[in-house]
Amino acid sequence: MDPRQETRVHHAMAAVGGFFGVYALLTRGGTFGSSETSNLLYLVVAGLDGTWGAALVRLGGIVCYVAGIVLAVLFRRTGRMARLRWSSMAIDLTACVALALIPEETDPILALYPMLFATAVQWVAFSQAVGYNCATIFSTNNLRQFTEGAAEYLFGREAEQLRKLRFYGGTLLCFHLGAAWGWWCVRRWGIPGIYGCVPLLVPPAGFLIPKKGLACARPSGGRDW
């Protein structure tokens, strides 16, 4: 894939990740549905407290996340990353439909099972671009990489560090633009506001469609479809 096209796909999917993140926080009691750190910690707490029902629900969330990663790895092992990425977007779309139908009074972790599965697949499918390891579903490491690149460029003026900070800066910007759109959708429509994520899946789908000229030029042995 052309580097510019690859960057656009990655940044567009970061907007999807930002939408998912803020949607979970605003609709499910401040629960972040794109990672498992807090869920793992609360699982330990639930076990120590003896609240086995809560522990089982949280364990189910972990199973969903792990299952998503395993499925994505199986896709990746076939060597056809394009199919994995198309599948990830289809799973994101399916998750949007499922999330919109889950009642507001549902346990927050249980309600986020579709998102936990979908974001796990997305994490593997869009874990890097143009040589940079970069998640599209959360921002901590991206903020670190952006800050490192900015500091290195400030003190060393190296072109590579400028490229790095631009890439990670673009990812952070798109992630939080997606979050801002998600905030508006939730404020406007509540639980069904997740449907506002669907239009965000259109740009990366468009960017993933191979350009005719590139497809003709690609050797038959190098096809990733």
LINTA-V134774 format. One record per helix or strand of 2 or more residues. SS is the DSSP state (H for helix, E for strand). FROM is the first residue (numbers start at 1). LEN is the number of residues. If there is no record, write none. Layout:
SS_FROM_LEN + SS_FROM_LEN
This chain:
H_3_25 + H_37_13 + H_52_26 + H_81_21 + H_108_4 + H_113_13 + E_128_2 + E_132_2 + H_140_17 + H_159_39 + H_200_9 + H_212_6 + H_220_3
